[in-house]
Amino acid sequence: MGGVPDEARVLAFENLSTSLGVLFGSIEFLSAL
């Protein structure tokens, strides 16, 4: 059972954080209109 390398895990986490940041940013932007 190989398991996921730490780099891949960190990269996936950063991608998720970025996506959530964009999502919440656009929600705040839309609710401010």
C-alpha positions as CSV (number, residue, x, y, z in Angstrom):
1,M,0.0,0.0,0.0
2,G,1.9,3.0,-1.3
3,G,0.1,5.9,0.2
4,V,0.1,9.4,-1.2
5,P,3.4,11.4,-1.3
6,D,3.5,14.5,1.0
7,E,4.1,16.8,-2.0
8,A,0.9,15.6,-3.7
9,R,-1.0,15.9,-0.5
10,V,0.2,19.5,0.0
11,L,-0.5,20.4,-3.6
12,A,-4.1,19.0,-3.4
13,F,-4.6,20.9,-0.1
14,E,-3.3,24.2,-1.7
15,N,-5.6,23.7,-4.7
16,L,-8.6,23.1,-2.4
17,S,-7.7,26.2,-0.3
18,T,-7.5,28.3,-3.4
19,S,-10.8,27.0,-4.7
20,L,-12.5,27.7,-1.4
21,G,-10.9,31.2,-1.3
22,V,-12.2,32.0,-4.7
23,L,-15.7,30.6,-3.9
24,F,-16.1,32.5,-0.7
25,G,-14.6,35.6,-2.3
26,S,-17.2,35.6,-5.0
27,I,-20.0,34.9,-2.5
28,E,-19.0,37.9,-0.5
29,F,-18.7,40.0,-3.6
30,L,-22.2,38.9,-4.8
31,S,-23.8,39.6,-1.5
32,A,-22.2,43.0,-1.3
33,L,-23.9,44.0,-4.6
